[in-house]
Amino acid sequence: MGVNMLPSNWSKILEDIEGTLTQSIQLAQAREAAYSGGADAGRPSSPAFDFASQLDELDRRAQQLELPLAALDEALATDEEYVRQRLSSLEEFGHRLANWSGGAIK
């Protein structure tokens, strides 16, 4: 009996995370270029504006990850429960085997 420990949409979850990480890397590279003197002329230079817009962008990206992470958390909780049930069954079987083997030796 094969048990798939990953959710059925695992590939989609990974793609969503990869997309968000790619966007984050691109944003970080753009910021790095801006801070090292290559800033666009049309971009506001106010540090307060930059900080507020960066916080908004960070919040938006965090919200994008909520759904895939919730799905992953749910799948992991289900799998954890399955493993706990199997462990309990094995412990019970071990006790029964010990009782049986003890009776067979007498």
N, CA, C and O atoms as CSV, one atom per row, in Angstrom:
chain,resi,resn,atom,element,x,y,z
A,1,MET,N,N,0.845,-1.181,0.000
A,1,MET,CA,C,0.000,0.000,0.000
A,1,MET,C,C,0.883,1.235,0.000
A,1,MET,O,O,1.518,1.528,1.013
A,2,GLY,N,N,0.944,1.967,-1.103
A,2,GLY,CA,C,1.770,3.161,-1.204
A,2,GLY,C,C,1.056,4.366,-0.613
A,2,GLY,O,O,-0.136,4.569,-0.841
A,3,VAL,N,N,1.783,5.147,0.135
A,3,VAL,CA,C,1.210,6.334,0.760
A,3,VAL,C,C,1.914,7.556,0.191
A,3,VAL,O,O,3.132,7.687,0.304
A,4,ASN,N,N,1.151,8.444,-0.416
A,4,ASN,CA,C,1.708,9.678,-0.928
A,4,ASN,C,C,1.692,10.700,0.201
A,4,ASN,O,O,0.626,11.120,0.650
A,5,MET,N,N,2.849,11.089,0.648
A,5,MET,CA,C,2.956,11.991,1.786
A,5,MET,C,C,2.760,13.458,1.391
A,5,MET,O,O,2.650,14.313,2.271
A,6,LEU,N,N,2.714,13.769,0.098
A,6,LEU,CA,C,2.556,15.140,-0.354
A,6,LEU,C,C,1.141,15.364,-0.871
A,6,LEU,O,O,0.501,14.435,-1.365
A,7,PRO,N,N,0.652,16.603,-0.756
A,7,PRO,CA,C,-0.692,16.881,-1.273
A,7,PRO,C,C,-0.718,16.704,-2.790
A,7,PRO,O,O,0.318,16.778,-3.451
A,8,SER,N,N,-1.895,16.473,-3.324
A,8,SER,CA,C,-2.032,16.220,-4.761
A,8,SER,C,C,-1.634,17.441,-5.592
A,8,SER,O,O,-1.217,17.288,-6.740
A,9,ASN,N,N,-1.755,18.632,-5.041
A,9,ASN,CA,C,-1.400,19.848,-5.784
A,9,ASN,C,C,-0.016,20.371,-5.389
A,9,ASN,O,O,0.240,21.573,-5.457
A,10,TRP,N,N,0.857,19.480,-4.984
A,10,TRP,CA,C,2.196,19.864,-4.516
A,10,TRP,C,C,2.959,20.630,-5.595
A,10,TRP,O,O,3.637,21.609,-5.285
A,11,SER,N,N,2.865,20.207,-6.845
A,11,SER,CA,C,3.575,20.895,-7.926
A,11,SER,C,C,3.088,22.333,-8.053
A,11,SER,O,O,3.892,23.244,-8.252
A,12,LYS,N,N,1.786,22.542,-7.939
A,12,LYS,CA,C,1.218,23.895,-8.021
A,12,LYS,C,C,1.711,24.747,-6.854
A,12,LYS,O,O,2.036,25.919,-7.039
A,13,ILE,N,N,1.769,24.174,-5.667
A,13,ILE,CA,C,2.260,24.901,-4.488
A,13,ILE,C,C,3.700,25.335,-4.723
A,13,ILE,O,O,4.058,26.485,-4.467
A,14,LEU,N,N,4.527,24.410,-5.214
A,14,LEU,CA,C,5.925,24.734,-5.480
A,14,LEU,C,C,6.059,25.802,-6.566
A,14,LEU,O,O,6.905,26.690,-6.460
A,15,GLU,N,N,5.238,25.721,-7.600
A,15,GLU,CA,C,5.276,26.729,-8.661
A,15,GLU,C,C,4.905,28.110,-8.118
A,15,GLU,O,O,5.531,29.109,-8.473
A,16,ASP,N,N,3.887,28.162,-7.259
A,16,ASP,CA,C,3.480,29.441,-6.655
A,16,ASP,C,C,4.608,30.019,-5.810
A,16,ASP,O,O,4.894,31.215,-5.878
A,17,ILE,N,N,5.240,29.174,-5.023
A,17,ILE,CA,C,6.349,29.635,-4.168
A,17,ILE,C,C,7.513,30.083,-5.042
A,17,ILE,O,O,8.128,31.115,-4.774
A,18,GLU,N,N,7.820,29.317,-6.083
A,18,GLU,CA,C,8.915,29.678,-6.978
A,18,GLU,C,C,8.633,31.017,-7.658
A,18,GLU,O,O,9.530,31.852,-7.775
A,19,GLY,N,N,7.401,31.224,-8.104
A,19,GLY,CA,C,7.042,32.489,-8.738
A,19,GLY,C,C,7.205,33.664,-7.795
A,19,GLY,O,O,7.719,34.713,-8.181
A,20,THR,N,N,6.773,33.490,-6.576
A,20,THR,CA,C,6.902,34.562,-5.584
A,20,THR,C,C,8.365,34.831,-5.268
A,20,THR,O,O,8.772,35.986,-5.141
A,21,LEU,N,N,9.153,33.779,-5.141
A,21,LEU,CA,C,10.584,33.963,-4.885
A,21,LEU,C,C,11.269,34.654,-6.056
A,21,LEU,O,O,12.131,35.506,-5.843
A,22,THR,N,N,10.907,34.311,-7.280
A,22,THR,CA,C,11.486,34.958,-8.456
A,22,THR,C,C,11.154,36.437,-8.468
A,22,THR,O,O,12.015,37.270,-8.752
A,23,GLN,N,N,9.904,36.769,-8.158
A,23,GLN,CA,C,9.510,38.176,-8.093
A,23,GLN,C,C,10.285,38.906,-7.006
A,23,GLN,O,O,10.693,40.051,-7.198
A,24,SER,N,N,10.489,38.256,-5.873
A,24,SER,CA,C,11.221,38.869,-4.770
A,24,SER,C,C,12.671,39.119,-5.156
A,24,SER,O,O,13.234,40.164,-4.830
A,25,ILE,N,N,13.273,38.165,-5.846
A,25,ILE,CA,C,14.661,38.336,-6.293
A,25,ILE,C,C,14.767,39.497,-7.271
A,25,ILE,O,O,15.686,40.312,-7.186
A,26,GLN,N,N,13.815,39.565,-8.203
A,26,GLN,CA,C,13.840,40.659,-9.170
A,26,GLN,C,C,13.670,42.007,-8.481
A,26,GLN,O,O,14.341,42.977,-8.832
A,27,LEU,N,N,12.783,42.067,-7.513
A,27,LEU,CA,C,12.576,43.306,-6.765
A,27,LEU,C,C,13.829,43.679,-5.984
A,27,LEU,O,O,14.212,44.848,-5.942
A,28,ALA,N,N,14.465,42.695,-5.369
A,28,ALA,CA,C,15.694,42.959,-4.612
A,28,ALA,C,C,16.806,43.448,-5.541
A,28,ALA,O,O,17.562,44.350,-5.181
A,29,GLN,N,N,16.906,42.864,-6.718
A,29,GLN,CA,C,17.927,43.312,-7.672
A,29,GLN,C,C,17.646,44.734,-8.139
A,29,GLN,O,O,18.572,45.528,-8.309
A,30,ALA,N,N,16.385,45.056,-8.347
A,30,ALA,CA,C,16.032,46.420,-8.759
A,30,ALA,C,C,16.362,47.418,-7.652
A,30,ALA,O,O,16.864,48.509,-7.922
A,31,ARG,N,N,16.080,47.043,-6.412
A,31,ARG,CA,C,16.411,47.922,-5.283
A,31,ARG,C,C,17.920,48.105,-5.160
A,31,ARG,O,O,18.410,49.206,-4.908
A,32,GLU,N,N,18.643,47.008,-5.344
A,32,GLU,CA,C,20.102,47.077,-5.253
A,32,GLU,C,C,20.648,48.026,-6.311
A,32,GLU,O,O,21.532,48.836,-6.034
A,33,ALA,N,N,20.114,47.919,-7.523
A,33,ALA,CA,C,20.550,48.809,-8.601
A,33,ALA,C,C,20.211,50.259,-8.271
A,33,ALA,O,O,21.000,51.162,-8.547
A,34,ALA,N,N,19.035,50.483,-7.679
A,34,ALA,CA,C,18.621,51.841,-7.329
A,34,ALA,C,C,19.511,52.425,-6.240
A,34,ALA,O,O,19.866,53.602,-6.304
A,35,TYR,N,N,19.871,51.641,-5.261
A,35,TYR,CA,C,20.688,52.140,-4.157
A,35,TYR,C,C,22.158,52.299,-4.535
A,35,TYR,O,O,22.895,53.031,-3.875
A,36,SER,N,N,22.580,51.623,-5.584
A,36,SER,CA,C,23.981,51.746,-5.983
A,36,SER,C,C,24.177,52.827,-7.043
A,36,SER,O,O,25.228,52.880,-7.683
A,37,GLY,N,N,23.180,53.685,-7.234
A,37,GLY,CA,C,23.346,54.831,-8.119
A,37,GLY,C,C,22.650,54.696,-9.461
A,37,GLY,O,O,22.683,55.635,-10.256
A,38,GLY,N,N,22.032,53.581,-9.737
A,38,GLY,CA,C,21.375,53.393,-11.028
A,38,GLY,C,C,19.879,53.603,-10.955
A,38,GLY,O,O,19.138,52.968,-11.707
A,39,ALA,N,N,19.407,54.475,-10.072
A,39,ALA,CA,C,17.966,54.690,-9.888
A,39,ALA,C,C,17.340,55.323,-11.122
A,39,ALA,O,O,17.958,56.139,-11.806
A,40,ASP,N,N,16.106,54.931,-11.390
A,40,ASP,CA,C,15.364,55.518,-12.502
A,40,ASP,C,C,15.045,56.965,-12.190
A,40,ASP,O,O,14.796,57.313,-11.035
A,41,ALA,N,N,15.050,57.815,-13.212
A,41,ALA,CA,C,14.770,59.237,-13.019
A,41,ALA,C,C,13.331,59.464,-12.590
A,41,ALA,O,O,13.062,60.418,-11.861
A,42,GLY,N,N,12.412,58.635,-13.007
A,42,GLY,CA,C,11.007,58.824,-12.678
A,42,GLY,C,C,10.613,58.306,-11.318
A,42,GLY,O,O,9.485,58.532,-10.881
A,43,ARG,N,N,11.494,57.629,-10.646
A,43,ARG,CA,C,11.165,57.044,-9.345
A,43,ARG,C,C,11.331,58.076,-8.231
A,43,ARG,O,O,12.365,58.740,-8.159
A,44,PRO,N,N,10.336,58.219,-7.368
A,44,PRO,CA,C,10.454,59.174,-6.263
A,44,PRO,C,C,11.639,58.803,-5.376
A,44,PRO,O,O,11.898,57.627,-5.123
A,45,SER,N,N,12.350,59.825,-4.911
A,45,SER,CA,C,13.557,59.563,-4.136
A,45,SER,C,C,13.333,59.680,-2.634
A,45,SER,O,O,14.282,59.536,-1.863
A,46,SER,N,N,12.124,59.933,-2.206
A,46,SER,CA,C,11.836,60.075,-0.788
A,46,SER,C,C,11.991,58.736,-0.074
A,46,SER,O,O,11.352,57.756,-0.456
A,47,PRO,N,N,12.842,58.680,0.969
A,47,PRO,CA,C,13.003,57.424,1.710
A,47,PRO,C,C,11.695,56.947,2.336
A,47,PRO,O,O,11.447,55.743,2.408
A,48,ALA,N,N,10.851,57.883,2.792
A,48,ALA,CA,C,9.576,57.498,3.398
A,48,ALA,C,C,8.677,56.825,2.363
A,48,ALA,O,O,8.004,55.841,2.669
A,49,PHE,N,N,8.667,57.354,1.143
A,49,PHE,CA,C,7.865,56.744,0.087
A,49,PHE,C,C,8.391,55.357,-0.245
A,49,PHE,O,O,7.619,54.407,-0.377
A,50,ASP,N,N,9.698,55.244,-0.378
A,50,ASP,CA,C,10.298,53.938,-0.688
A,50,ASP,C,C,9.973,52.925,0.394
A,50,ASP,O,O,9.623,51.783,0.094
A,51,PHE,N,N,10.084,53.331,1.641
A,51,PHE,CA,C,9.831,52.414,2.751
A,51,PHE,C,C,8.367,51.980,2.770
A,51,PHE,O,O,8.074,50.798,2.954
A,52,ALA,N,N,7.457,52.918,2.583
A,52,ALA,CA,C,6.029,52.592,2.595
A,52,ALA,C,C,5.671,51.682,1.424
A,52,ALA,O,O,4.919,50.722,1.594
A,53,SER,N,N,6.196,51.971,0.248
A,53,SER,CA,C,5.880,51.134,-0.911
A,53,SER,C,C,6.496,49.742,-0.756
A,53,SER,O,O,5.909,48.748,-1.181
A,54,GLN,N,N,7.665,49.680,-0.153
A,54,GLN,CA,C,8.291,48.375,0.073
A,54,GLN,C,C,7.496,47.561,1.089
A,54,GLN,O,O,7.355,46.347,0.945
A,55,LEU,N,N,6.983,48.227,2.109
A,55,LEU,CA,C,6.146,47.516,3.085
A,55,LEU,C,C,4.859,47.018,2.440
A,55,LEU,O,O,4.408,45.906,2.716
A,56,ASP,N,N,4.273,47.842,1.583
A,56,ASP,CA,C,3.060,47.416,0.864
A,56,ASP,C,C,3.353,46.209,-0.018
A,56,ASP,O,O,2.568,45.262,-0.069
A,57,GLU,N,N,4.478,46.249,-0.705
A,57,GLU,CA,C,4.855,45.132,-1.581
A,57,GLU,C,C,5.123,43.878,-0.756
A,57,GLU,O,O,4.723,42.783,-1.151
A,58,LEU,N,N,5.785,44.021,0.367
A,58,LEU,CA,C,6.056,42.878,1.238
A,58,LEU,C,C,4.747,42.283,1.757
A,58,LEU,O,O,4.596,41.062,1.802
A,59,ASP,N,N,3.816,43.124,2.144
A,59,ASP,CA,C,2.516,42.652,2.617
A,59,ASP,C,C,1.766,41.915,1.502
A,59,ASP,O,O,1.154,40.875,1.749
A,60,ARG,N,N,1.811,42.444,0.295
A,60,ARG,CA,C,1.150,41.805,-0.836
A,60,ARG,C,C,1.748,40.423,-1.098
A,60,ARG,O,O,1.013,39.466,-1.343
A,61,ARG,N,N,3.049,40.316,-1.049
A,61,ARG,CA,C,3.717,39.028,-1.289
A,61,ARG,C,C,3.414,38.034,-0.168
A,61,ARG,O,O,3.237,36.842,-0.422
A,62,ALA,N,N,3.355,38.517,1.047
A,62,ALA,CA,C,3.021,37.632,2.167
A,62,ALA,C,C,1.608,37.083,2.005
A,62,ALA,O,O,1.354,35.915,2.299
A,63,GLN,N,N,0.698,37.916,1.543
A,63,GLN,CA,C,-0.672,37.461,1.324
A,63,GLN,C,C,-0.743,36.422,0.202
A,63,GLN,O,O,-1.581,35.520,0.243
A,64,GLN,N,N,0.131,36.547,-0.796
A,64,GLN,CA,C,0.156,35.562,-1.881
A,64,GLN,C,C,0.567,34.185,-1.370
A,64,GLN,O,O,0.146,33.167,-1.919
A,65,LEU,N,N,1.372,34.149,-0.340
A,65,LEU,CA,C,1.858,32.875,0.186
A,65,LEU,C,C,0.898,32.237,1.182
A,65,LEU,O,O,1.038,31.056,1.499
A,66,GLU,N,N,-0.065,32.991,1.678
A,66,GLU,CA,C,-0.962,32.456,2.702
A,66,GLU,C,C,-1.723,31.219,2.227
A,66,GLU,O,O,-1.784,30.219,2.942
A,67,LEU,N,N,-2.292,31.279,1.050
A,67,LEU,CA,C,-3.093,30.159,0.551
A,67,LEU,C,C,-2.249,28.904,0.301
A,67,LEU,O,O,-2.620,27.829,0.773
A,68,PRO,N,N,-1.119,29.002,-0.429
A,68,PRO,CA,C,-0.316,27.783,-0.614
A,68,PRO,C,C,0.218,27.221,0.706
A,68,PRO,O,O,0.272,26.004,0.883
A,69,LEU,N,N,0.608,28.091,1.625
A,69,LEU,CA,C,1.117,27.605,2.907
A,69,LEU,C,C,0.014,26.986,3.755
A,69,LEU,O,O,0.260,26.018,4.474
A,70,ALA,N,N,-1.193,27.528,3.680
A,70,ALA,CA,C,-2.316,26.935,4.414
A,70,ALA,C,C,-2.633,25.555,3.865
A,70,ALA,O,O,-2.918,24.631,4.627
A,71,ALA,N,N,-2.584,25.410,2.539
A,71,ALA,CA,C,-2.839,24.105,1.922
A,71,ALA,C,C,-1.762,23.105,2.328
A,71,ALA,O,O,-2.060,21.949,2.629
A,72,LEU,N,N,-0.530,23.548,2.336
A,72,LEU,CA,C,0.573,22.679,2.744
A,72,LEU,C,C,0.446,22.300,4.213
A,72,LEU,O,O,0.662,21.144,4.576
A,73,ASP,N,N,0.099,23.260,5.054
A,73,ASP,CA,C,-0.071,22.983,6.479
A,73,ASP,C,C,-1.179,21.965,6.703
A,73,ASP,O,O,-1.034,21.060,7.525
A,74,GLU,N,N,-2.275,22.104,5.982
A,74,GLU,CA,C,-3.386,21.155,6.115
A,74,GLU,C,C,-2.963,19.752,5.677
A,74,GLU,O,O,-3.286,18.762,6.332
A,75,ALA,N,N,-2.239,19.685,4.565
A,75,ALA,CA,C,-1.776,18.381,4.072
A,75,ALA,C,C,-0.805,17.747,5.065
A,75,ALA,O,O,-0.867,16.543,5.316
A,76,LEU,N,N,0.080,18.547,5.621
A,76,LEU,CA,C,1.040,18.010,6.588
A,76,LEU,C,C,0.338,17.557,7.867
A,76,LEU,O,O,0.735,16.556,8.463
A,77,ALA,N,N,-0.690,18.271,8.295
A,77,ALA,CA,C,-1.436,17.870,9.486
A,77,ALA,C,C,-2.144,16.533,9.243
A,77,ALA,O,O,-2.175,15.669,10.119
A,78,THR,N,N,-2.705,16.379,8.052
A,78,THR,CA,C,-3.363,15.117,7.702
A,78,THR,C,C,-2.351,13.977,7.694
A,78,THR,O,O,-2.607,12.899,8.231
A,79,ASP,N,N,-1.216,14.225,7.088
A,79,ASP,CA,C,-0.178,13.196,7.030
A,79,ASP,C,C,0.367,12.874,8.420
A,79,ASP,O,O,0.674,11.721,8.721
A,80,GLU,N,N,0.486,13.897,9.262
A,80,GLU,CA,C,0.954,13.661,10.628
A,80,GLU,C,C,-0.017,12.747,11.379
A,80,GLU,O,O,0.400,11.836,12.094
A,81,GLU,N,N,-1.299,13.000,11.209
A,81,GLU,CA,C,-2.305,12.169,11.874
A,81,GLU,C,C,-2.213,10.732,11.373
A,81,GLU,O,O,-2.310,9.793,12.164
A,82,TYR,N,N,-2.028,10.553,10.075
A,82,TYR,CA,C,-1.881,9.217,9.504
A,82,TYR,C,C,-0.679,8.498,10.119
A,82,TYR,O,O,-0.778,7.333,10.505
A,83,VAL,N,N,0.449,9.191,10.210
A,83,VAL,CA,C,1.661,8.585,10.778
A,83,VAL,C,C,1.438,8.249,12.252
A,83,VAL,O,O,1.871,7.193,12.714
A,84,ARG,N,N,0.779,9.122,12.986
A,84,ARG,CA,C,0.507,8.840,14.400
A,84,ARG,C,C,-0.377,7.593,14.554
A,84,ARG,O,O,-0.143,6.774,15.443
A,85,GLN,N,N,-1.375,7.451,13.703
A,85,GLN,CA,C,-2.239,6.272,13.756
A,85,GLN,C,C,-1.449,5.012,13.441
A,85,GLN,O,O,-1.626,3.990,14.104
A,86,ARG,N,N,-0.585,5.070,12.444
A,86,ARG,CA,C,0.242,3.905,12.098
A,86,ARG,C,C,1.188,3.556,13.238
A,86,ARG,O,O,1.377,2.378,13.543
A,87,LEU,N,N,1.779,4.551,13.866
A,87,LEU,CA,C,2.676,4.307,14.993
A,87,LEU,C,C,1.929,3.645,16.144
A,87,LEU,O,O,2.437,2.716,16.771
A,88,SER,N,N,0.732,4.125,16.413
A,88,SER,CA,C,-0.081,3.524,17.466
A,88,SER,C,C,-0.408,2.068,17.138
A,88,SER,O,O,-0.346,1.201,18.010
A,89,SER,N,N,-0.757,1.804,15.877
A,89,SER,CA,C,-1.051,0.428,15.463
A,89,SER,C,C,0.173,-0.462,15.625
A,89,SER,O,O,0.059,-1.602,16.075
A,90,LEU,N,N,1.333,0.050,15.265
A,90,LEU,CA,C,2.560,-0.736,15.393
A,90,LEU,C,C,2.905,-1.006,16.859
A,90,LEU,O,O,3.358,-2.097,17.205
A,91,GLU,N,N,2.689,-0.013,17.708
A,91,GLU,CA,C,2.947,-0.219,19.132
A,91,GLU,C,C,2.011,-1.298,19.689
A,91,GLU,O,O,2.439,-2.167,20.449
A,92,GLU,N,N,0.744,-1.235,19.307
A,92,GLU,CA,C,-0.220,-2.235,19.748
A,92,GLU,C,C,0.177,-3.622,19.229
A,92,GLU,O,O,0.117,-4.605,19.967
A,93,PHE,N,N,0.575,-3.693,17.981
A,93,PHE,CA,C,1.008,-4.962,17.413
A,93,PHE,C,C,2.245,-5.489,18.139
A,93,PHE,O,O,2.361,-6.692,18.369
A,94,GLY,N,N,3.165,-4.603,18.498
A,94,GLY,CA,C,4.357,-5.009,19.237
A,94,GLY,C,C,4.004,-5.608,20.590
A,94,GLY,O,O,4.594,-6.606,21.003
A,95,HIS,N,N,3.045,-5.003,21.281
A,95,HIS,CA,C,2.606,-5.544,22.583
A,95,HIS,C,C,1.938,-6.910,22.398
A,95,HIS,O,O,2.190,-7.839,23.166
A,96,ARG,N,N,1.089,-7.024,21.379
A,96,ARG,CA,C,0.433,-8.313,21.132
A,96,ARG,C,C,1.461,-9.385,20.777
A,96,ARG,O,O,1.348,-10.528,21.221
A,97,LEU,N,N,2.441,-9.025,19.995
A,97,LEU,CA,C,3.489,-9.973,19.616
A,97,LEU,C,C,4.307,-10.392,20.838
A,97,LEU,O,O,4.655,-11.564,20.989
A,98,ALA,N,N,4.607,-9.433,21.701
A,98,ALA,CA,C,5.356,-9.742,22.917
A,98,ALA,C,C,4.551,-10.673,23.807
A,98,ALA,O,O,5.096,-11.625,24.365
A,99,ASN,N,N,3.255,-10.405,23.945
A,99,ASN,CA,C,2.396,-11.278,24.754
A,99,ASN,C,C,2.302,-12.678,24.157
A,99,ASN,O,O,2.349,-13.670,24.885
A,100,TRP,N,N,2.171,-12.762,22.851
A,100,TRP,CA,C,2.073,-14.039,22.175
A,100,TRP,C,C,3.378,-14.833,22.305
A,100,TRP,O,O,3.364,-16.024,22.616
A,101,SER,N,N,4.500,-14.155,22.061
A,101,SER,CA,C,5.773,-14.870,22.129
A,101,SER,C,C,6.087,-15.282,23.567
A,101,SER,O,O,6.699,-16.326,23.792
A,102,GLY,N,N,5.678,-14.482,24.525
A,102,GLY,CA,C,5.876,-14.858,25.925
A,102,GLY,C,C,5.063,-16.093,26.289
A,102,GLY,O,O,5.538,-16.954,27.030
A,103,GLY,N,N,3.856,-16.183,25.777
A,103,GLY,CA,C,3.004,-17.350,26.034
A,103,GLY,C,C,3.507,-18.585,25.303
A,103,GLY,O,O,3.357,-19.697,25.810
A,104,ALA,N,N,4.093,-18.422,24.140
A,104,ALA,CA,C,4.565,-19.564,23.356
A,104,ALA,C,C,5.815,-20.177,23.978
A,104,ALA,O,O,6.060,-21.373,23.824
A,105,ILE,N,N,6.598,-19.379,24.669
A,105,ILE,CA,C,7.857,-19.871,25.259
A,105,ILE,C,C,7.590,-20.660,26.510
A,105,ILE,O,O,8.343,-21.591,26.798
A,106,LYS,N,N,6.566,-20.347,27.274
A,106,LYS,CA,C,6.289,-21.013,28.552
A,106,LYS,C,C,6.003,-22.420,28.368
A,106,LYS,O,O,5.748,-23.130,29.341
